[in-house]
């Protein structure tokens, strides 16, 4: 496949081997953060991170905004600002599309059209991870514990959405992510968590309940495209053999 150029941090590309240690958790845009996401997003340079996030930018519904400034306090790039009229505006040139402002808005005045951009983000993360792992030894460890509903970059994260499952280790980051996702698939809901509240909301509105815990926690996410593309470009295989110790 013809993969676009990637921009990786110099220290990563100069490494002789790659060993990743991942906290497996939920994510408000791409479903979950596992080995592929940590390798791809974590190893990207600042420009690379912006490249991966560039297709999804939040927007403000003016009629809902209360001008509280929660979005301005959580943004690391000074993209949102509350103007004299008391309404937030987001500078798209500064915004990297991380989505933190959306999660902290108390009145849901900020959203983004991630239906297409999440797939593109997933594909780019797989391509960045491929650049990190290609032509060098790599080994991966994932901890499925304290599985938060959103990315670890959120300081305001909620209760875990499912019980602790354990630690996985292997040489294939794609197989690792698929196995982690499968192990989480039938895990029970923790009462009072974001996943629990979303399930209650969907049932109350007679919506079809998603099968996986990631969509149960963040209904608009999409995660399969990352592993599909990662396998397609040769990063690894979704098929795995789980050896329990």
PyMOL commands that set and color helices and strands:
alter all, ss='L'
color gray80, all
select helices_A, chain A and resi 10-13+35-43+46-53+70-74+100-104+114-133+173-185+194-204+213-217+224-232
alter helices_A, ss='H'
color red, helices_A
select strands_A, chain A and resi 17-23+25-27+31-33+59-60+80-82+88-90+110-111+137-144+166-170
alter strands_A, ss='S'
color yellow, strands_A
deselect
rebuild
show_as cartoon
